[in-house]
Amino acid sequence: MRSAGSTALLAGRRARSSMLSWEYIGRAFGCGPEEALERFGETLPDVDRDEEV
């Protein structure tokens, strides 16, 4: 069984790999885009190149 933290991490990374914005992911987790980036931390070069955090 997974802990809540690892489940959230997996959900955040899967959302990002589905090309959802850091702003959208942050709202889903009750934080801002900067905190979402810090928390889930995987950037996607093709997606994040032109995106402001």
N, C-alpha and C positions, 0 to 999 in steps of 0.2 A: 504494500500500500504506500502511496506517495504522501509526503507531507504537503500541507497547504502551500508552503513556500516554493517547493519544487514544481508543484502543479501550476502555480501562478507564473513561474519562470517559463515553463514550457508553453503555456497559453500566450504569454507575451511574445515569445520568440516565434511561435507559429503565426501569430497575427502579423508580425513584422515580415515574415517570409511570404505572407500573402499580400504584401505590399500595402498594408494599412499604415497610415501616417502615425508619427509619434504623438501628435495631438490627439488623434482618435484613440490610440492605445492608452494614453494618459487618462483621458476622460473615462474610459472603461474601468480603469483601476483607481479612479478617484485622485489623480495627481495631474501635474502639468507635463508637457512634452519633454522638458529637460529631465525631470525625475524619471519618466518612463525610459528615456534613453539611458540614464544612469543605472536604472534597475535591471533592464533587460539587455542593455549594452551591445547587441549585435547590430552593426550597421550593414547595409547592403549597398555596395559600391554603385551599382546601376540605379538604385532607387534614391539613395541619400546624397548623391552628388550635388543636386540642385536644391535640396530641401533645407530650409532654415529650421533650426530646432528652437 
